[in-house]
C-alpha cells in the first residue's frame, strides 16, 4: 500500500510517460542522430570529385548488367536510378546536405519536445518526415527516383507518425 491518497496516485499514474513514446523516441533519435552526424561529416568532407563519381558508377555497372542478364530489369533499372541519384545529389551537394541537415534538426526538435510532453513537437516531427520524403526531389529529377523509395520510406514515416499520434493524449503542453 502506498502512503499517498488514491487521488494522488491517479494523478501520478496519469503523468507517467507512455512506454510506446519512449521506444519511438529512442528509435527516432537513433535515425536522426545518424542522419545529422553523417550529413555534417559529409559537409566537412565535401562533394566527390567527378572522377570518384565516375569510378563508383563504373564499378557498379557490372551489377546492373548482371541484373539485366538474369532477367531482372526492375532491379537493374532501380540500381541504375540509385547510381543516378548519387550523381545528382553530388552535383547539388550543398543544397542536398543543407536540406537534410535542416530536416534532421527539425526532427530532433520535434522528438525532444514530444519527449517533454509538448504537442507542438508532433507537428515538427510531421514536417521532418515531409522534408525527409520530398527533400530529394529538390536535387534529383522525379524520373530518376526509384518507385520503392517513396513507397518504403512513406510507409515507415506514416507508421511512426501514426504511432506517435497514439501518445498525443499524454502530451499536455
C-alpha positions in Angstrom: 0.0 0.0 0.0 1.1 3.5 -0.8 1.1 6.2 1.8 -0.5 8.7 -0.7 -4.2 9.0 -1.0 -5.9 7.4 -4.0 -6.5 10.7 -5.9 -2.7 11.5 -5.8 -1.9 8.0 -7.1 -4.2 8.5 -10.1 -2.6 11.9 -10.9 0.9 10.3 -10.7 -0.1 7.4 -13.0 -1.6 9.8 -15.4 1.6 11.8 -15.7 3.8 8.7 -16.4 5.3 8.8 -19.9 3.9 6.1 -22.2 6.4 3.3 -22.9 5.4 3.5 -26.6 6.6 7.1 -26.7 9.9 6.2 -25.1 10.5 3.4 -27.6 9.6 5.7 -30.5 11.8 8.5 -29.3 14.8 6.1 -28.9 14.3 4.7 -32.4 13.8 8.2 -33.9 16.8 9.6 -32.1 19.0 6.8 -33.5 17.9 7.6 -37.1 18.0 11.4 -36.6 21.4 11.4 -34.9 22.9 9.1 -37.5 21.5 11.2 -40.4 22.6 14.5 -38.8 26.0 13.2 -38.0 26.6 11.7 -41.4 25.4 14.8 -43.2 27.6 17.1 -41.0 30.6 14.9 -41.7 29.7 14.8 -45.4 29.5 18.6 -45.4 33.0 18.7 -43.9 34.4 16.2 -46.4 32.9 18.0 -49.4 31.5 16.5 -52.6 33.1 13.6 -54.5 35.2 14.6 -57.5 33.9 13.8 -61.0 36.5 11.0 -61.3 35.3 9.5 -58.0 31.7 9.6 -59.1 32.5 8.1 -62.5 34.6 5.3 -60.8 31.7 4.4 -58.5 29.2 4.3 -61.4 31.6 2.2 -63.5 32.3 -0.2 -60.6 28.5 -0.8 -60.2 27.6 -1.1 -63.8 28.7 -4.7 -63.8 26.0 -5.4 -61.2 23.4 -3.5 -63.3 24.3 -5.5 -66.4 24.2 -8.8 -64.4 20.7 -8.0 -63.2 19.5 -7.4 -66.7 21.1 -10.6 -67.9 19.4 -12.5 -65.1 16.0 -11.3 -66.3 15.6 -8.7 -63.5 15.0 -5.5 -65.4 13.2 -3.9 -62.5 16.2 -4.3 -60.2 18.6 -3.3 -62.9 16.6 -0.1 -63.5 16.4 0.5 -59.8 20.1 0.1 -59.3 20.8 2.4 -62.2 18.4 5.0 -60.8 20.2 4.8 -57.4 23.5 5.4 -59.1 21.9 8.4 -60.9 20.5 9.7 -57.6 24.0 9.7 -56.1 25.3 11.5 -59.2 22.6 14.2 -58.9 22.9 14.7 -55.2 26.7 15.0 -55.5 26.2 17.7 -58.3 23.8 19.5 -55.9 25.9 18.8 -52.9 25.4 21.9 -50.7 21.7 22.1 -51.3 21.1 18.4 -50.6 23.2 18.5 -47.4 21.6 21.7 -46.1 18.0 20.3 -46.8 19.0 17.2 -44.9 20.6 19.0 -42.0 17.6 21.3 -41.6 15.2 18.4 -41.9 17.0 16.3 -39.3 17.3 19.4 -37.0 13.6 19.9 -37.2 13.1 16.2 -36.4 15.4 16.4 -33.4 13.5 19.4 -32.1 10.2 17.7 -32.6 11.2 14.4 -30.9 12.8 16.1 -27.9 9.6 18.2 -27.5 7.4 15.2 -27.6 9.6 13.5 -25.0 8.9 16.5 -22.8 5.2 16.3 -23.4 4.9 19.2 -25.8 2.3 18.5 -28.6 3.9 21.0 -30.9 6.8 18.5 -31.2 4.4 16.2 -33.1 3.8 18.8 -35.7 7.6 19.4 -36.1 8.0 15.7 -36.5 5.5 15.6 -39.3 7.4 18.4 -41.0 10.6 16.5 -40.6 9.1 13.4 -42.3 7.8 15.5 -45.2 11.3 17.0 -45.7 12.8 13.6 -45.4 10.4 12.2 -48.1 10.3 15.1 -50.5 13.6 16.8 -50.0 15.3 14.5 -52.5 13.1 16.0 -55.2 15.0 19.3 -54.9 18.2 17.8 -56.3 17.1 14.7 -58.3 14.6 14.6 -61.2 11.4 12.7 -60.4 12.2 10.2 -63.2 15.4 9.2 -61.5 13.9 8.3 -58.2 13.1 4.5 -57.8 9.5 3.7 -57.1 10.2 1.9 -53.9 11.9 5.0 -52.4 8.7 6.9 -51.8 6.7 3.7 -51.0 9.1 2.3 -48.5 10.0 5.5 -46.7 6.5 6.8 -46.9 5.1 3.7 -45.2 7.8 3.9 -42.4 7.1 7.7 -42.0 3.3 7.1 -41.8 3.7 4.3 -39.3 5.9 6.4 -37.0 3.5 9.4 -37.3 0.6 7.1 -36.5 2.3 5.6 -33.5 3.3 9.0 -32.2 -0.3 10.1 -32.6 -1.3 7.4 -30.2 0.7 9.1 -27.5 -0.8 12.6 -28.1 -3.3 12.3 -25.2 -0.4 12.1 -22.8 1.2 15.3 -24.1 -0.4 18.2 -22.3 1.7 21.2 -23.1 
